[in-house]
Amino acid sequence: MPNSLLEIEGIGREPDLPRPPWIKIRLSANPKIEETRALMRRLELNTVCEEAACPNLSECWADRHATVMILGSICTRACAFCNIETGRPDPVDPNEPEHLANAIAELDLQHVVITSVDRDDLPDGGAGQFADSIEAIRRLRPATTIEVLTPDFRRKPEALKQVIGAAPDVFNHNLESVPRLYKRVRPGADYRHSLSLLASAKKLRPETFTKSGIMVGLGEEREEIRAVMDDLRKADVDFLTVGQYLRPTPSHARVERYVTPDEFKEIAQEAVERGFLLVSATPLTRSSYHAEQDFRALRRARNAVLDRIPASSP
């Protein structure tokens, strides 16, 4: 369903730029894709892979990796880049955490990513459902590592403590874009609030990895990207992802530019120089793409840093 707010504002009226040859969406006929889809339907779970029209769906689902989206499939916000439907959400499903834990067990996942729509209608923004989901997974699959990709919980001051209190292994909240473009592409959000959320997550539980990502190609300048990197490092964020924005439908924000693979390499190098433990910057990078491998790489990177710290004198 097209986002009516975007249609009213006329965001989607300009034609798309032609896609360059380095943007290739791989499709697969692997039967595991349909098996993963059938499992999600049987357990009444939503995935951001489907709802956000992720270009990596075939590859990830063929490996039986799916990013589960809790708290329904209808968002209370209307971001210009996002394909998730905006409207009045359904009531929270109290059985969802158990369904999620069962799905992870059936898929035999060693690492799972849990995200959600924005739920500004809920007093806690959905933080309690995140915490319940983490706890349900821990009961059934104690060895599975858990990554959460949360909304900003704006005007929900106690929400972050609920999520971090459940001890996720990775806390991810995406800035999505540079501050200048927020009013156009991320209405309802606040750049400084999102930065504060990431910084607070690290302070509340330093052993949890923190992660954030942005899209490029929406009209940002390179110096603005550098400034975002600096802000994220000041917030002590460990892992940065940078990917090309791809327009999901004509009703969404137009792609202003396709960033070349060489530019992505330059962005990645600049991020490494700023001290991120891990950086993923490619045209098809997405928050949850290769999440399990990236989590292992994060642990290795942290251990390497700790090994370089001299032992304290007695």
N, C-alpha and C positions, 0 to 999 in steps of 0.2 A: 504494500500500500504506500503510495507516495506521501511524503511528509507535507501536509497542507501548508504549514508555516513557511516552508521553503518555496512553495509554489506562489504564495501570496507575495513574498518578498522578491520574486523574480530571479532567484539565484540560478535556476537551471536553464535559463533561456539561451545562453550562448552555446554554440556547438563545441564538441570535443576537439582537442588536438589529436592528430593521428598518433597511434602508439608506435614508439620506436622499436627496432628489432630486438633490443635487449629486454623488453617486457614480454615474456613468454609465459603463459599460463598453462601448466601441464595438466592434462586430463588423463584419467586412468580408468580402465575397465576392471581393476582388481576387485574380486568378490568381497574382500575384507571391507571395502568402502560401504557396500550395502549392509554387511553384517553390523558395522558400527552404527549406521543409520537406524537399522531395525532395533538395536539394543536401546538407543536413545528414545525411540518412540515407545518401546515396551515399558520402559521405566519412567516415561513421561518427563523426560529431561530435554531442555533446550540447549543448543550449542551456539556460541558466538560465531563459530565457523560458518554455519548456515545463515544465521540472521544478519551477519555483517558482510556476507558474500565474500569471504576470504579467498584470495587467489591460490592459497596453498592447501585448500581443503582436500583435494584428491591425494596429494602426497602424504599429508598427515594421517588421514583416515585409512589409507592403505597400510600404515604402520600402527593402526588402532590407537591413534592419539587424537583426542578431541578436547577442546576447551569448553567446559560446561558452563552455561549461563544460568545462574540461579535467579530466583525472584521474578520469574515470568519472562515474557518476550516483548513486553510493551514498556517503553521508557517514558518518563515524565518530562524529558527534555527533547529539544529539537536541534541537534548539532548538524551543521551543513555538510559534514563529510560522512555521516553515519547512516547506514541502511536499516537500522533497527526502527521499528514502527513507534511513533509517538502517540500517546493517548492516555486513557484511564487504565491503569494496570489492574490485573486480576488480584484477588486476595492472596496472601502468602500461603503457600502449601506447607503445612507442618510436617508432611511426610517426605518432603524433598531432600533433606539431609541424608536420610536413610536410603532413599533411592539412589542418590549420588554415590554413597559408599558402596552400595551393591554393584553399581555400574563399574566402579573402579576395580572391585574385586573380580568381576567377570572379564574385564579387559586386561587384568593382571598388570596394572600400571605401577611403575616404580616412582613416577613423578606425575602430578596432576596440577592443572591450572584451573582455578575457579574464578569466574568473573560474574558480573551482573549488569543489568540495566540500572539507570538512575532511578531511585525510589524516593523522591522528595516528599511523597505522600505519607511515608512512614515516619513515626517519631524518631527512630534510630537510623533512618536511611537504609535499613536492611542489614545493619551491622550484626544483629543477633543471628540472622540466618547464615551469614558467613561463619560466625563463631560456632554455631550448631553443626554446620557442614564439616568444618575442620575437626570437631570433636567426634563426629560420627565416623569419619574416615580413620581417625586415630584408633578408635575402638576396633574396627574391622581390619584395618591394614596399617598397623603401627609402623611398618618400615617404609611406607610410601611417603615421599617428601611432597610438601604442599606449597603451591604458589598461589597467591590471591592477586587478582587485578581488580581493584576496587574503584567505585566512583569517588567523588570528592567529599562526600558527607558534609556538604556545606550547610552551615547553621545547625549541625548535629554535634555539639561539642564533645560528647562522651562516646561517640560511635567508634572512633579510632581505637580507643582503649579496649573496647569489646573485641575488635578484630585482632589486635596485637596480643591481647591477653590469651587468645587461643593458640598463640605461638606458631604462626605460619613460618615456613622456612624462607619464603621470599614474599616481600610486600611490594606490589607493583601498583603504581598510579601514573597514568600517562598525562603529560602536559599537552600532548597532541600537536601544539603549534607554538609560534612565537607570540608574545603578548600583544603586539600590534594587531594581530588578526583575530583575537579572541571574540570580539563583538560580532564579527562576520561568520566565523566558523564554529565557535564554541559558546553560543549565547547561554547565559545562566551559570557559567563557570567564572572563576576568578583565578588568574595566573598566580598571584601572590598566595592565595589560600592553598592552591595545589602544592606549591613549593613548601609551604609551612606544614602541610600534611605529611609530605615525605620526610622532612627534617624531624618532625615529631615522632614518626614511626621509628626512625633510627635511634632517637634518644630514649624512647620507651623500651626498646629491646634491641640493643646494639648488635647482638648475634644474628638477628634476622637480616638477610640481604635486602637492600632496597633497590628498586628498579624503576625506570621511567622511559618513555619513548615519545618521539615526535614524528610527524609526517612532513615530507618536503614536497614542493611542487604546488603549493597553494598561494605563492606570491611572496614568500619570505626572502630576505636577503641573507647572504652568507654571514655577515657580521652579526645579524640577529641570531642565527644558529649558534655562533660562538658565544654570544651572551647567555643563551639558554644553557649551554654546557657549563659555563662558569657558575650560573645560579644553581645548577644541579650539584656541582661539586661542593659549593658552599653548604648545600643541604646534606652533604655526605652521602649522596646516592652512589651506589656501587656499580650499577649496570645501566648502560644507555643503549636503546635501540633507535635506529633511524631508518625509515622506509619511504618509498615513493607513494604518495597519495594517488589512488586510482578511483575515479568517479564511479560509484555504484549504479546510479541511474541518472537520466537527464534532469531529474528534479534536484540533484545535489550540486554542491559547489564544483565549478569547472576546474580542471587541471590547468594551471597557468604555465607549467613548464615540466618537462621530463628531465630529471637530473641524471647525468651520465654516470656510468659505472666508475669512471675515473674520479669524478667529483665525490662519489660515495667513499672511495678509498681515501681521498683527502680529508673528508669529514671524519672518517674513522681514525685516521692518524692524529688529527687535532684533538679528538676525544681522548685517545690513549695518552697523549702528551699532557692532558689535564689531570690524569690520575685515576680515571675510572678503572675498576678492576677488570671489567669486561665491556666490550663494545661490539655491537652487531649493526653494520650500516651497509645495506645493499638495496637494490630496487624492490625486492620482494620480502625484505625483513618485515616481520610483524611481531607484536608483543609476545605471542606464545609459540612462534615458529622455532622448532628445535629446542624447546624449553628444557627438556630433560638433559640433553647434551650441554646446554648452556649452564644449567645448574651445577653439573659436575665440573665444568670449567671454572665457575665462580669459586667453588670450594678449593680447587687447585690453586687459583690465583691468590686467594686469601692465605692459604697455607704457605705459599711462596713468600708472601709479604711478611708473615709471622716468622719464617725461618731467617729472614734478613735482619730482624730486630735483635740486637744484642741482649743476652740474658742480664738481668739485674744483678748487681753486685750484692753479696750477702751482707 
